[in-house]
């Protein structure tokens, strides 16, 4: 089965990383709902991609310099469209509450910088909501993946990449990851690496597969799933 991975939720139809985007992704047939987590100044994990709140909220400043209650006061929907005005940056707990009743698995990206205590807070929330076994925790930072393994060895792990390189397969082996997720072009042009990872038991899910004309080629190249903003469209394509 080709996994249908909703990038920051169903971010083509609702503001990325908001509760409506996460819930819409599950309803649209996502097998994984991907979202990003950072910690606030007071150590609360919140769901947001960027280092700052500037692009996706009415606030400004770096996430780790702002308290959770400050971030909660910002509008995180009006940038996307007037119909979404008033949405907030969800806490991780709010996201887990919204996703727990769905059938989707979670692809949770921990954004660096992330301290061991911050990783522990993420894992504790997953454990509290009984979602450790439904979650893959991933990061671009190998050190964050190591911290996740240290805190919760049983949780599946993923390594995000900006490109395949000579160290990729060995690093995935060392980290004992379930998934290695590189850019689309690396899957289309890196058949030997995809094959090596697949043989190792590591699924390869490229980001961000928004060009629908590439979906068949990516599947034929050995992708285990596609990370896309258009998860509803991918569900329809896969069914056809």
GIWO-V176315 format. One record per residue. OMEGA is omega in whole degrees, -180 to 180 (* if undefined). Layout:
omega->OMEGA
omega->OMEGA
This chain:
omega->176
omega->180
omega->177
omega->-170
omega->-178
omega->-175
omega->-176
omega->-172
omega->177
omega->-168
omega->173
omega->-175
omega->180
omega->-177
omega->-176
omega->173
omega->172
omega->-178
omega->178
omega->179
omega->-179
omega->-179
omega->179
omega->180
omega->180
omega->180
omega->-177
omega->174
omega->177
omega->172
omega->171
omega->169
omega->-179
omega->174
omega->-172
omega->-179
omega->173
omega->178
omega->177
omega->179
omega->-180
omega->169
omega->180
omega->177
omega->178
omega->-174
omega->180
omega->-176
omega->-169
omega->174
omega->178
omega->177
omega->-169
omega->-172
omega->-170
omega->176
omega->177
omega->180
omega->175
omega->179
omega->180
omega->-176
omega->-175
omega->174
omega->-175
omega->175
omega->-179
omega->-179
omega->176
omega->-179
omega->180
omega->-180
omega->-178
omega->174
omega->-177
omega->-178
omega->-172
omega->177
omega->-177
omega->180
omega->-175
omega->179
omega->-179
omega->180
omega->177
omega->175
omega->-178
omega->170
omega->-178
omega->165
omega->176
omega->-179
omega->178
omega->178
omega->-180
omega->177
omega->-178
omega->-174
omega->-176
omega->-178
omega->-177
omega->179
omega->-173
omega->169
omega->-176
omega->172
omega->-169
omega->179
omega->174
omega->-178
omega->173
omega->-1
omega->179
omega->178
omega->177
omega->179
omega->179
omega->176
omega->177
omega->-180
omega->178
omega->-177
omega->179
omega->178
omega->178
omega->179
omega->-179
omega->-179
omega->177
omega->-176
omega->-179
omega->-176
omega->177
omega->-172
omega->164
omega->178
omega->-176
omega->176
omega->170
omega->-177
omega->179
omega->-179
omega->177
omega->177
omega->178
omega->178
omega->179
omega->179
omega->180
omega->-175
omega->-177
omega->-175
omega->-176
omega->-176
omega->176
omega->-176
omega->176
omega->176
omega->174
omega->-180
omega->169
omega->174
omega->169
omega->172
omega->-175
omega->-177
omega->-169
omega->-173
omega->-179
omega->179
omega->178
omega->178
omega->-178
omega->-178
omega->-179
omega->-177
omega->174
omega->-177
omega->172
omega->-169
omega->-178
omega->175
omega->180
omega->-173
omega->-179
omega->177
omega->-179
omega->-175
omega->-173
omega->-176
omega->-179
omega->-180
omega->177
omega->-180
omega->179
omega->-179
omega->-180
omega->178
omega->179
omega->-178
omega->-180
omega->176
omega->-180
omega->-179
omega->-175
omega->173
omega->-21
omega->-171
omega->-178
omega->178
omega->-174
omega->179
omega->180
omega->-172
omega->-178
omega->-179
omega->179
omega->178
omega->-180
omega->178
omega->176
omega->179
omega->177
omega->-180
omega->179
omega->177
omega->-171
omega->173
omega->-171
omega->-172
omega->177
omega->177
omega->178
omega->176
omega->179
omega->179
omega->-179
omega->180
omega->-179
omega->*
